[in-house]
Amino acid sequence: MKVFVLLIVVLLFVLWKKYQKQLKDHQRQDTGPSTGSAANPQARELLPCSVCGVHADKASLGLNAQGQYVCANHHQSGA
């Protein structure tokens, strides 16, 4: 009986370790490399428009005469 209980405990431990490894691998695939613009070139930097405050991708924002980032609507209107 003791041997049977010991085998069950060992089996549960092995299954638990295997599950932990699968979970860790799955999380690594979901998140990819660490976040940040240097490690992840596809990471987008969101900045607020200096006029209306709406956040947009830095690539879609323009600079106004004062050197502040503004959304496309305010960039066209010259605000």
N, C-alpha and C positions, 0 to 999 in steps of 0.2 A: 504494500500500500504506500509506503514512504517513497519508493522508487517511482510509482505512478504519479504521485503528487509532484515530485521533483521534475519528472519529465514534462508535466503540464506547465510548471512554472518556467522551465527553460524554453519550451515551445512558445509560450506567451511572450517571453522576453525577446526572442528572436523575431517574432511577428511584429512586436512593437517597434524594434529597431528598424526593421524593413519599412514599416509604415512611416516612421520619422524621416528616413532617407528619401522616400518617395515624395513626402510632403515638402521637404526642403528643395528637392529638384524641381518640383512643380512651381514653387514660389519663385525660384531663380529664373525659370522660363517666363513667368508672368511679368516680373519686374525688369528683366534684362540686366544690363550693366548698371552700376550705381548711377543715380540721377545727378544731373549737373551738366552744364553745357560742354565742359571739357571732356567728360567721360561719355556723354551721350550727345552726339552732334544733332540728333533729331529733336532734342528737347527744345521746346519753344519758350522764349522769354516773354511773359506778358507784362505790359506796362500800361499805366493809365493815361488817357488823353488829358493834357493839362487844362483843357477847356471844360469838357463835360465829365471827365472822370471815368469814362467807360474803358475797361481793360481790353486790349487787343494785342495780337502778336506783334512783336517789335518790327518784323519785316513789313507789316502792313501799315505802320505808322509813318508819318512824315515829320520833318522838323519845321517849325515856324521861324520867323525872323529872330526871335529871342533864343533859339536853340532848344526849344522845348518840344517834346513829342506830342503830336496831335493826330486825331483820327482822320480818315480820308475826307470826311465831310468838312471838317474845320480846316484841313490843309487846302482844299479847293477854294473855300471861301476866304482864305487868308487870315483867319482868326488866330 
